[in-house]
Amino acid sequence: MTASVITTRGLTRRYKGAAALEDVTLDIEPGVITGLLGRNGAGKTTLMSLITAQDRPSAGTVSVNGRDPFEHAEIIEQMCFVRDNQRYPDDYKLKHAIRAASIFYPHWSQQLADRLIELFRIPSKPVIKKFSRGQLSALGIVLGLASRSPITFFDEPYLGLDATARGIFYDELLRDYAAHPRTIILSTHLIDEMDRLLERVIVLDQGRVVRHADVDELRGGAYQVAGKAAAVERFVRDRRALSRRTIGGLGTAVLEGVLGDEDRAEAASGGLEITPVSLQDLVAAYGLGDAVDDGDPADPELATVSPLSERSAS
Ligand SMILES: Nc1ncnc2c1ncn2[C@@H]1O[C@H](COP(=O)(O)OP(=O)(O)OP(=O)(O)O)[C@@H](O)[C@H]1O
């Protein structure tokens, strides 16, 4: 088994008694892109802040490459944390941020920084505090990628970026990661858009880890059926449904398990269509995704069964 690059044991952070993170024990593999998922307030930023020694735990431990980062500057140098609300000195322009980063990060690539600045069209003249939200995010991405830090964290790096710029980010991240493999952990609410980047996911809910899994395994462990509501109900009866949804006379259900020949035959006889489950749907099916607005809840035609509320016995 590969040694973990990051381990946490019983990691807990409380604010005035309320737990932002509770008893988190993780072993994060090196050289993998991991998505940190979970609803607002789940504890994603808190976890990244603790690992990068920007905050201290109330209890538990963090170790990076076998050492406590808080006590080892050489470990901190190996990490880059791109925060969604990164602040810069008032008089800083692009060149100042780039110069500071080039001094701080030992693996800095000026060539990559120049290329990304051009691709994102980041302006050089105004001070950074005048940047738009999207330009600020683009600058964070430039610093995060060009740092080539062995461990890089991105906290919702896409805020304010238009679709073209987000596409550039995803492509450039994959390109540079392929050429210079490293450990990347990124928090996101755009699961559908970013799932092609993610190899593993950590799902947090109310400060606790509820899932830490390989994305392909997660996908392979569930499937979706869709068709006439009554046929979906019949199919679901003896299976483990993670979520079910009925709109008008049509139903869909996400089922846990590996699809076998018998399942296929039964689905076909009920006129049901079987489709793979997207990561977004799967996370939502486990009751952990961002709320999905399916339409007017007062609409009598729309009946949604909340995830996990009506699981059939397995
Ligand atoms: N400095 C603080 N003081 C008090 N409470 C805090 C502080 N920082 C975070 N929290 C609380 O800790 C919890 C976790 O916050 P965190 O920012 O880690 O969540 P998140 O998963 O990153 O959320 P989001 O997706 O909205 O960015 C929240 O309930 C938040 O209000």
The ligand as a Gaussian input file, in Angstrom:
#p B3LYP/6-31G(d) Opt

LIG

0 1
 N      -13.663000      31.501000      12.377000
 C      -14.811000      30.852000      12.607000
 N      -15.572000      31.147000      13.664000
 C      -16.730000      30.496000      13.927000
 N      -17.212000      29.498000      13.135000
 C      -16.506000      29.163000      12.058000
 C      -15.264000      29.815000      11.731000
 N      -14.789000      29.247000      10.593000
 C      -15.675000      28.295000      10.227000
 N      -16.707000      28.246000      11.101000
 C      -17.852000      27.339000      11.033000
 O      -17.365000      26.040000      10.809000
 C      -18.226000      25.321000       9.934000
 C      -17.423000      24.778000       8.753000
 O      -16.997000      25.873000       7.962000
 P      -16.147000      25.690000       6.630000
 O      -15.834000      27.057000       6.127000
 O      -15.027000      24.786000       6.926000
 O      -17.199000      24.958000       5.688000
 P      -17.121000      24.653000       4.109000
 O      -17.432000      23.216000       3.945000
 O      -15.824000      25.137000       3.578000
 O      -18.323000      25.527000       3.572000
 P      -18.595000      26.229000       2.123000
 O      -18.885000      25.129000       1.155000
 O      -19.800000      27.054000       2.398000
 O      -17.382000      27.045000       1.787000
 C      -19.339000      26.279000       9.532000
 O      -20.465000      26.022000      10.333000
 C      -18.752000      27.633000       9.839000
 O      -19.754000      28.544000      10.185000

